[in-house]
Amino acid sequence: MQDTGQYLLDKPIEFLKGVGPQRSEVLKKELGIFTWLDLLQHFPFRYVDKSRIYTIREIIPGTQYIQLNGIIQKVDLIKKGRVKRLTALFADETGTIELVWFKGIQWIAKILKPNQRYTIFGKPTYYNGKLNMAHPELDFDTPENPAGAMPLEPVYPATEKLKSKGLDSRGIMKIMQNLVKQLSPPQLPENLPPWVIEQQHLSPRFEALMNIHFPENEQMLKLAQFRLKFEELFFVQLLLLQQKSLRHKRFKGLRFPEIGDLFNRFYKEQLDFPLTGAQKRVLKEIRKDLNSGKQMNRLLQGDVGSGKTVVALMCMLMAIDNQFQAAIMVPTEILAQQHDQSIREAVQELGLITALLTSSVKGKKRKEILAALMAGEIHLLIGTHALIEEEVRFKNLGIVIIDEQHRFGVAQRARLWKKNIQPPHVLVMTATPIPRTLAMTLYGDLDVSVIDEMPPGRKPVQTVHRTDSSRIRVFGFLKEQIGLGRQVYIVYPLIRESEKLDYKDLLDGYESIVREFPLPQYKVSIVHGKMKSEDKEFEMQRFIRGETHIMVATTVIEVGVNVPNASVMVIESAERFGLSQLHQLRGRVGRGADQSFCILMTGYKLSAEGKQRIRTMVETTDGFEIAEADLRLRGPGDMEGTRQSGLLDLKIADLGKDQQILQLARDIAVKLLEEDPELEQSRHRALKAYLSSKSRHQFNWSRIS
């Protein structure tokens, strides 16, 4: 009796012909392939065009990978000491070429038979004036497998451990062929509604999965790729939008109907500068949320220096005007102290009580803060992870602001919800610009606001690229800036020297800086992640107070140090950093009225990607433009804050390249849920069943709740 339905695809991978116990273990460990369905969803990452058979006569110097069809005339095993090589003379009707193997000789020798016809694939070269081809792919030419039978051959991701078990790309292809031979349309039923398939002219699911592995032609491959990318992104968006809808139903929002005295006095009397149009637009979006009766869960994006903190403070004043408390949580003690100082100065004329709570606040002072918080005497609490501790309780928490949100885990953020009987409104902020496609997928269940306008008068940071040969000139420029009363950051990627990586290391760099900038004229601080927190704090405070001229550091200063007097950021081995991180580091300067500079130091030899990153940094200071470029260059998995998002589970869609497909998928998901929020209509029954089975196996890490 033939297996039907999902049962066949749920079979353990070891029961597929060509796999067995040993290969199954390595497939599980290396690729996470446990079932036949997992294998089916291990997609090729490129295809080799084997639609054309060349003749040996057509080969010219510089010819790339080609396919030939002919016979083996003779085979020789050549030994020179311990070195062996296997050669074969391959001929077609136009000439001959020597094939050579240095590895796998015993196995290859068994399948090479004189006068047998083969199809070979490889890169021809000239050696001692003769044509040869090293380690070609080799196929018997048989009636079942004629030359050119597979015009587009799939190439699968594989690792060294897989290759050691014969599961290189071609090995995986062979077990994939064994799998697809057993499949038929009933085993891969449609999971999209018929109206979506018809409206978007999508390939049937079965046809798409067959053609993604073994495409009949280029056109069928493109149709398969579009169908499967759309399907993947559609379900991501549908799940996120359902979660958002569910949250709105489950959690009624606290209402802040009043725009009261505190907000108005701050806006009219305390603000030293006019709000930008973008800040006003975002405040309107948030104000609408806070009076909607639904719990706000909003992501606020804005470049370094765009004025997110002022917007956050005004949101907190809305809560306090409506007799609620407010809290802001940040990732580092330094940042908490800076927020505490700036917020206290901003609200002191309003008569509000603020408090700072970090792990350093202990004993009597901590008890006093906790008691005042419970009594409702503290209006606004600023703190680090200490805010989520069990003993921290509010009388009536109305809004929580989470700054640099990617530094906090999902579970940590979720614990803030429990600080009130009715969950507070949540505003998460990030100065790491997130490309639109990434935001729609990472934070698709959040509303997103963007401050895309900088305050007037702020001077863009001038960014230049310099190599080691310019170091003396760079040091001279730093001395000029220090002579003008400015301060300097010098950032290194490593703490200790690495034999494998030829990059400047922090300790070596610190010594050379101290030699170049000697006491007593110059004072240098050093900060890195291996230092004790109190030592790090001491050094940072010296720099913040202007007692040292140069801060030599690793990326620990990426977030949380605000020194308006610092005018130069030097980034050593800048090619080691991703674009978003380079942009974050650059954002440490340009905070005062003076012209600021960012100097990207690199070696002479740069990869193509390294050159592109440096060029992007020099040409633009727009964080969103940089984030888009970073996504295109590195992909979502390597970008800041995305590792826990589940994004790496995307099997075929590429958020850097498939923006239009993502937008289309989201638009259709929105339309579908507007018409049928519970998926109760008969035409959505199959979709609901598929979604239910899918959601049982997934956890959406993007959720704030």
LINMOCOR-V164205 format. One record per residue. N is the residue number from 1. RES is the residue in one small letter. PHI is phi in whole degrees, -180 to 180 (NA if undefined). PSI is psi in whole degrees, -180 to 180 (NA if undefined). OMEGA is omega as a letter, one per 30 degrees, with the letter a starting at -180 (NA if undefined). Layout:
n = [N:N]
res = [RES:RES]
phi = [PHI:PHI]
psi = [PSI:PSI]
omega = [OMEGA:OMEGA]
This chain:
n = [1:2:3:4:5:6:7:8:9:10:11:12:13:14:15:16:17:18:19:20:21:22:23:24:25:26:27:28:29:30:31:32:33:34:35:36:37:38:39:40:41:42:43:44:45:46:47:48:49:50:51:52:53:54:55:56:57:58:59:60:61:62:63:64:65:66:67:68:69:70:71:72:73:74:75:76:77:78:79:80:81:82:83:84:85:86:87:88:89:90:91:92:93:94:95:96:97:98:99:100:101:102:103:104:105:106:107:108:109:110:111:112:113:114:115:116:117:118:119:120:121:122:123:124:125:126:127:128:129:130:131:132:133:134:135:136:137:138:139:140:141:142:143:144:145:146:147:148:149:150:151:152:153:154:155:156:157:158:159:160:161:162:163:164:165:166:167:168:169:170:171:172:173:174:175:176:177:178:179:180:181:182:183:184:185:186:187:188:189:190:191:192:193:194:195:196:197:198:199:200:201:202:203:204:205:206:207:208:209:210:211:212:213:214:215:216:217:218:219:220:221:222:223:224:225:226:227:228:229:230:231:232:233:234:235:236:237:238:239:240:241:242:243:244:245:246:247:248:249:250:251:252:253:254:255:256:257:258:259:260:261:262:263:264:265:266:267:268:269:270:271:272:273:274:275:276:277:278:279:280:281:282:283:284:285:286:287:288:289:290:291:292:293:294:295:296:297:298:299:300:301:302:303:304:305:306:307:308:309:310:311:312:313:314:315:316:317:318:319:320:321:322:323:324:325:326:327:328:329:330:331:332:333:334:335:336:337:338:339:340:341:342:343:344:345:346:347:348:349:350:351:352:353:354:355:356:357:358:359:360:361:362:363:364:365:366:367:368:369:370:371:372:373:374:375:376:377:378:379:380:381:382:383:384:385:386:387:388:389:390:391:392:393:394:395:396:397:398:399:400:401:402:403:404:405:406:407:408:409:410:411:412:413:414:415:416:417:418:419:420:421:422:423:424:425:426:427:428:429:430:431:432:433:434:435:436:437:438:439:440:441:442:443:444:445:446:447:448:449:450:451:452:453:454:455:456:457:458:459:460:461:462:463:464:465:466:467:468:469:470:471:472:473:474:475:476:477:478:479:480:481:482:483:484:485:486:487:488:489:490:491:492:493:494:495:496:497:498:499:500:501:502:503:504:505:506:507:508:509:510:511:512:513:514:515:516:517:518:519:520:521:522:523:524:525:526:527:528:529:530:531:532:533:534:535:536:537:538:539:540:541:542:543:544:545:546:547:548:549:550:551:552:553:554:555:556:557:558:559:560:561:562:563:564:565:566:567:568:569:570:571:572:573:574:575:576:577:578:579:580:581:582:583:584:585:586:587:588:589:590:591:592:593:594:595:596:597:598:599:600:601:602:603:604:605:606:607:608:609:610:611:612:613:614:615:616:617:618:619:620:621:622:623:624:625:626:627:628:629:630:631:632:633:634:635:636:637:638:639:640:641:642:643:644:645:646:647:648:649:650:651:652:653:654:655:656:657:658:659:660:661:662:663:664:665:666:667:668:669:670:671:672:673:674:675:676:677:678:679:680:681:682:683:684:685:686:687:688:689:690:691:692:693:694:695:696:697:698:699:700:701:702:703:704:705]
res = [m:q:d:t:g:q:y:l:l:d:k:p:i:e:f:l:k:g:v:g:p:q:r:s:e:v:l:k:k:e:l:g:i:f:t:w:l:d:l:l:q:h:f:p:f:r:y:v:d:k:s:r:i:y:t:i:r:e:i:i:p:g:t:q:y:i:q:l:n:g:i:i:q:k:v:d:l:i:k:k:g:r:v:k:r:l:t:a:l:f:a:d:e:t:g:t:i:e:l:v:w:f:k:g:i:q:w:i:a:k:i:l:k:p:n:q:r:y:t:i:f:g:k:p:t:y:y:n:g:k:l:n:m:a:h:p:e:l:d:f:d:t:p:e:n:p:a:g:a:m:p:l:e:p:v:y:p:a:t:e:k:l:k:s:k:g:l:d:s:r:g:i:m:k:i:m:q:n:l:v:k:q:l:s:p:p:q:l:p:e:n:l:p:p:w:v:i:e:q:q:h:l:s:p:r:f:e:a:l:m:n:i:h:f:p:e:n:e:q:m:l:k:l:a:q:f:r:l:k:f:e:e:l:f:f:v:q:l:l:l:l:q:q:k:s:l:r:h:k:r:f:k:g:l:r:f:p:e:i:g:d:l:f:n:r:f:y:k:e:q:l:d:f:p:l:t:g:a:q:k:r:v:l:k:e:i:r:k:d:l:n:s:g:k:q:m:n:r:l:l:q:g:d:v:g:s:g:k:t:v:v:a:l:m:c:m:l:m:a:i:d:n:q:f:q:a:a:i:m:v:p:t:e:i:l:a:q:q:h:d:q:s:i:r:e:a:v:q:e:l:g:l:i:t:a:l:l:t:s:s:v:k:g:k:k:r:k:e:i:l:a:a:l:m:a:g:e:i:h:l:l:i:g:t:h:a:l:i:e:e:e:v:r:f:k:n:l:g:i:v:i:i:d:e:q:h:r:f:g:v:a:q:r:a:r:l:w:k:k:n:i:q:p:p:h:v:l:v:m:t:a:t:p:i:p:r:t:l:a:m:t:l:y:g:d:l:d:v:s:v:i:d:e:m:p:p:g:r:k:p:v:q:t:v:h:r:t:d:s:s:r:i:r:v:f:g:f:l:k:e:q:i:g:l:g:r:q:v:y:i:v:y:p:l:i:r:e:s:e:k:l:d:y:k:d:l:l:d:g:y:e:s:i:v:r:e:f:p:l:p:q:y:k:v:s:i:v:h:g:k:m:k:s:e:d:k:e:f:e:m:q:r:f:i:r:g:e:t:h:i:m:v:a:t:t:v:i:e:v:g:v:n:v:p:n:a:s:v:m:v:i:e:s:a:e:r:f:g:l:s:q:l:h:q:l:r:g:r:v:g:r:g:a:d:q:s:f:c:i:l:m:t:g:y:k:l:s:a:e:g:k:q:r:i:r:t:m:v:e:t:t:d:g:f:e:i:a:e:a:d:l:r:l:r:g:p:g:d:m:e:g:t:r:q:s:g:l:l:d:l:k:i:a:d:l:g:k:d:q:q:i:l:q:l:a:r:d:i:a:v:k:l:l:e:e:d:p:e:l:e:q:s:r:h:r:a:l:k:a:y:l:s:s:k:s:r:h:q:f:n:w:s:r:i:s]
phi = [NA:-78:-68:-128:66:-66:-54:-61:-75:-85:-61:-60:-63:-66:-92:-90:-54:95:-105:78:-62:-67:-66:-64:-63:-72:-65:-66:-72:-85:-123:67:-97:-111:-128:-62:-65:-58:-65:-60:-95:-93:-87:-63:-102:-161:-136:-102:-77:-117:-77:-118:-101:-89:-106:-61:-63:-77:-72:-128:-53:93:-61:-89:-61:-138:-116:-125:-129:-176:-121:-84:-90:-155:-128:-134:-105:-109:-118:-132:66:-88:-86:-121:-146:-108:-124:-143:-92:-109:-135:-123:-71:-109:166:-130:-145:-89:-99:-140:-129:-110:-126:62:-61:-61:-68:-63:-59:-68:-102:-86:-126:-56:71:-82:-88:-132:-109:-118:-140:178:-108:-76:-138:-108:-134:53:79:-112:-73:-148:-143:-91:47:-71:-73:-134:-132:-65:-95:-128:-57:-77:-133:-72:-57:78:-67:-116:-62:-122:-90:-71:-119:-104:-63:-147:-118:-62:-66:-65:-62:-65:-103:78:-109:-76:-56:-71:-65:-66:-59:-68:-72:-66:-62:-62:-71:-66:-62:-94:-98:-143:-50:-61:-79:-130:-66:-64:-115:-107:-62:-55:-67:-70:-60:-69:-62:-98:53:-86:-64:-57:-60:-60:-63:-64:-69:-68:-80:-74:-92:-133:-66:-69:-164:-61:-64:-64:-64:-62:-64:-65:-62:-63:-59:-73:-67:-59:-57:-63:-72:-61:-70:-59:-68:-62:-63:-64:-67:-65:-62:-62:-63:-62:-64:-63:-75:-76:-115:-73:-89:-65:-95:-116:-72:-89:-102:-99:-63:-63:-61:-65:-64:-63:-65:-87:-112:-96:-68:-86:-149:-74:-69:-76:-59:-67:-63:-64:-62:-66:-62:-65:-62:-70:-58:-62:-59:-71:-118:-91:84:-113:-70:-76:-137:-125:-99:-109:-101:-170:-63:-55:84:-84:99:-68:-64:-64:-61:-62:-63:-68:-66:-66:-66:-60:-66:-66:-61:-102:66:-114:-92:-134:-142:-130:-114:-128:-80:-129:-65:-58:-65:-61:-64:-68:-63:-59:-65:-69:-70:-59:-63:-71:-110:-63:-73:-91:76:-88:-99:-115:-146:-113:-127:-134:-65:-78:-83:-133:60:-61:-62:-64:-61:-64:-64:-64:-68:-66:-65:-64:-81:81:-80:-95:-83:-141:-110:-112:-167:-103:-55:-56:-63:-91:-66:-56:-74:-85:-130:-104:-77:-160:-77:-107:-150:-123:-106:-114:-94:49:-60:-69:-83:-112:-78:-60:-63:-65:-65:-62:-66:-68:-62:-85:-84:-149:-59:-100:-54:-72:-68:-127:-123:-102:-120:-144:-98:-92:-56:-112:-55:-56:-64:-70:-63:-66:-97:-70:-125:-65:-95:-108:-83:-120:-117:-130:-95:-110:-141:-92:-58:-63:90:-75:-87:-61:-72:-79:-115:-131:-109:-134:-102:-57:-66:-97:-59:-63:-63:-63:-60:-62:-65:-62:-64:-61:-64:-64:-62:-84:92:-90:-123:-134:-101:-129:-111:-118:-83:-124:-97:-120:-62:-119:-68:-83:-113:-89:-128:-61:-110:-60:-68:-64:-64:-59:-63:-69:-66:-63:-67:-78:-122:-77:-68:-88:-65:-123:-123:-122:-101:-135:-141:-152:-66:-86:-75:-65:-60:-69:-69:-61:-59:-60:-67:-64:-65:-60:-69:-60:-78:83:-80:-121:-90:-128:-109:-94:-152:-93:-75:-62:-91:-60:-122:103:-109:-119:-125:-56:-79:-79:-115:-132:-117:-104:-112:-77:48:-59:-66:-78:-99:-76:-60:-63:-70:-59:-67:-62:-63:-60:-68:-72:-111:83:-99:-110:-82:-81:-64:-115:-138:-125:-114:-95:-95:-140:-75:-76:-91:-127:-70:-59:-68:-61:-62:-65:-63:-63:-61:-61:-63:-70:-85:-143:-113:-77:-61:-73:-63:-67:-64:-63:-64:-65:-64:-66:-77:-110:83:-67:-65:-98:-83:-54:80:-104:-66:-93:-83:84:-61:-69:-79:-63:-95:-139:-72:-127:-66:-76:-115:-109:-63:-67:-66:-62:-62:-61:-61:-68:-59:-70:-63:-63:-60:-62:-73:-66:-80:-147:-59:-98:53:-92:-65:-60:-71:-111:-63:-65:-63:-64:-65:-66:-64:-63:-68:-71:-69:-66:-100:-126:-127:-86:-69:-76:-65:-82:-87]
psi = [132:139:138:165:-160:-22:-43:-44:-17:-5:141:145:-27:-18:10:137:130:-3:-80:178:-47:-48:-35:-38:-44:-32:-39:-48:-41:-35:-3:30:110:-28:172:-36:-41:-42:-43:-29:14:93:151:150:-12:177:144:127:110:32:-18:137:121:165:156:-33:-27:-10:129:161:134:-4:134:-159:130:168:133:153:128:-161:155:124:-42:158:137:137:117:128:132:97:-125:-10:129:148:148:131:153:139:119:133:144:-170:-8:-12:-169:158:142:129:142:140:136:-17:157:29:-45:-43:-45:-42:-33:-29:-5:116:122:143:1:141:134:156:126:154:129:-171:116:143:168:130:122:38:0:146:134:167:120:135:55:155:145:127:138:141:106:165:-34:-25:67:158:135:11:-29:90:-35:106:129:146:121:148:137:159:172:-38:-38:-43:-35:-19:16:15:55:-170:-43:-33:-42:-39:-40:-40:-28:-39:-40:-36:-52:-24:-26:-3:150:163:-38:-27:-13:68:160:139:-1:147:144:-37:-31:-44:-44:-46:-39:5:49:145:148:151:-47:-46:-40:-43:-34:-43:-16:-29:-46:75:140:-35:178:-41:-45:-35:-46:-42:-40:-45:-44:-46:-49:-34:-45:-49:-47:-47:-32:-46:-35:-50:-39:-44:-44:-44:-34:-42:-41:-45:-43:-41:-42:-33:-40:-39:108:143:146:137:133:78:-26:131:97:-162:-43:-48:-49:-42:-42:-45:-41:-32:-31:-28:125:-4:154:146:148:164:-37:-40:-42:-42:-44:-41:-37:-42:-43:-42:-41:-43:-46:-13:17:-15:1:148:128:133:91:139:126:112:142:140:164:127:9:-10:33:-38:-38:-43:-44:-43:-41:-31:-42:-34:-34:-42:-46:-36:-26:25:31:160:163:153:148:127:131:160:-22:156:-40:-47:-39:-44:-40:-41:-43:-46:-48:-38:-42:-45:-38:-32:4:-32:-14:-5:22:149:121:159:153:126:113:178:-19:-18:113:176:-137:-42:-41:-44:-39:-43:-45:-39:-43:-34:-46:-33:-8:13:-22:124:-35:121:129:134:180:-151:-19:-26:-28:2:149:-38:-12:110:139:160:-42:78:125:-30:142:129:129:114:146:58:-27:-10:-5:143:163:-45:-37:-44:-40:-31:-22:-25:-30:6:3:152:-47:123:139:164:148:129:115:136:147:139:2:101:136:123:150:-43:-37:-41:-40:-27:-43:-41:37:-20:5:155:146:129:146:127:102:31:133:151:145:147:-12:128:129:145:128:124:131:156:129:146:175:-29:-17:8:-41:-42:-40:-46:-39:-40:-40:-41:-37:-46:-42:-37:-28:2:10:172:163:138:139:116:135:151:-22:159:-44:157:141:133:-30:-27:122:70:153:135:155:-47:-40:-42:-42:-43:-42:-34:-43:-37:-39:-29:76:156:158:-3:-37:144:134:132:156:135:131:168:-18:-9:155:147:-36:-35:-41:-46:-44:-47:-41:-42:-36:-43:-43:-38:-6:15:-19:151:-32:134:111:123:164:-166:10:-19:6:-39:134:-3:120:100:93:-25:-13:122:-8:132:116:124:109:147:49:-23:-15:-17:150:163:-45:-38:-40:-42:-41:-44:-43:-31:-9:-21:174:20:-7:-168:-18:156:133:163:146:125:116:109:130:169:-178:-39:121:144:166:-40:-39:-44:-40:-41:-48:-43:-43:-44:-40:-35:-24:149:6:113:-35:-37:-40:-41:-39:-43:-39:-40:-41:-39:-43:-19:162:-30:-25:-3:153:129:6:-6:-32:9:-15:2:-30:-6:-11:123:-23:-32:150:112:-21:-27:-19:40:-41:-38:-40:-46:-42:-46:-42:-43:-42:-38:-41:-48:-44:-45:-28:-40:-32:72:-30:2:47:-20:147:-33:-11:9:-46:-38:-44:-42:-42:-42:-39:-44:-34:-44:-24:-27:1:151:126:104:-14:-16:136:-22:NA]
omega = [a:l:l:l:a:a:a:a:l:a:l:a:a:a:l:l:l:a:a:a:a:l:a:a:a:l:l:a:a:a:a:l:a:a:l:l:l:l:a:a:l:a:l:l:l:a:l:a:l:a:a:l:l:l:a:a:a:a:l:l:a:l:l:a:a:l:l:l:a:a:l:l:l:a:l:l:a:l:l:a:l:a:l:l:l:l:l:l:a:a:l:a:a:a:a:l:l:l:a:l:l:a:l:a:a:a:a:a:a:a:l:a:l:l:l:l:a:l:a:a:l:a:l:l:l:l:a:l:a:l:l:l:a:l:l:l:a:l:l:l:a:l:l:a:a:l:l:a:l:a:l:a:a:l:a:l:l:l:a:l:l:a:a:l:l:a:l:a:a:l:l:l:a:l:l:l:l:a:a:l:a:a:l:a:a:a:l:a:l:l:l:l:a:a:l:l:a:a:a:l:a:l:l:a:a:a:a:a:l:a:l:l:a:a:l:l:a:a:l:l:a:l:l:a:a:a:a:l:l:a:a:a:l:a:l:a:a:l:a:a:l:l:l:l:a:a:l:l:a:a:l:a:l:a:l:a:a:l:a:a:a:a:a:l:l:a:a:a:a:a:a:a:l:l:l:l:a:l:l:l:a:l:l:l:a:l:l:l:a:l:a:a:l:a:l:l:a:l:l:l:l:a:l:l:a:l:l:a:l:l:l:l:a:l:l:l:l:l:a:l:a:l:l:l:a:l:l:a:a:a:a:l:l:a:l:l:l:l:a:a:a:a:l:l:a:a:a:l:a:l:a:l:l:l:l:a:l:l:l:l:a:l:a:a:l:l:l:l:a:l:a:l:a:a:a:a:l:a:a:a:l:a:l:l:l:a:a:l:a:a:a:a:a:l:a:a:a:a:l:l:l:a:a:a:a:l:a:l:a:a:l:a:a:a:l:l:a:a:l:l:l:a:a:l:a:l:l:a:l:l:l:a:a:l:a:a:a:l:a:a:l:a:a:l:l:l:a:l:a:l:a:a:a:l:a:l:a:a:l:l:l:a:l:l:l:l:a:a:a:a:a:l:l:l:l:l:l:l:l:a:l:l:l:l:a:l:a:l:l:a:l:a:a:l:l:a:l:l:a:a:a:a:l:l:a:a:l:l:l:a:a:l:a:l:a:a:a:l:f:a:a:l:a:l:l:a:l:a:a:a:l:a:a:l:l:l:a:a:l:a:l:a:l:l:l:a:l:a:a:l:l:a:l:a:l:l:a:a:l:l:a:a:a:a:l:a:a:l:l:l:l:a:a:l:a:a:l:a:a:l:l:a:l:l:l:a:l:l:a:a:l:a:a:l:a:a:l:a:a:a:l:l:a:a:l:l:l:l:l:l:a:l:a:a:l:a:a:a:a:l:a:a:a:l:l:a:l:l:l:l:l:a:a:a:a:a:a:a:a:l:a:a:a:a:a:a:a:l:l:a:a:a:l:a:l:a:a:a:a:l:l:a:l:a:a:a:a:l:l:a:a:a:l:a:a:a:a:a:a:a:a:a:l:a:a:l:a:l:a:a:l:l:a:a:l:a:a:l:a:a:a:a:l:a:NA]
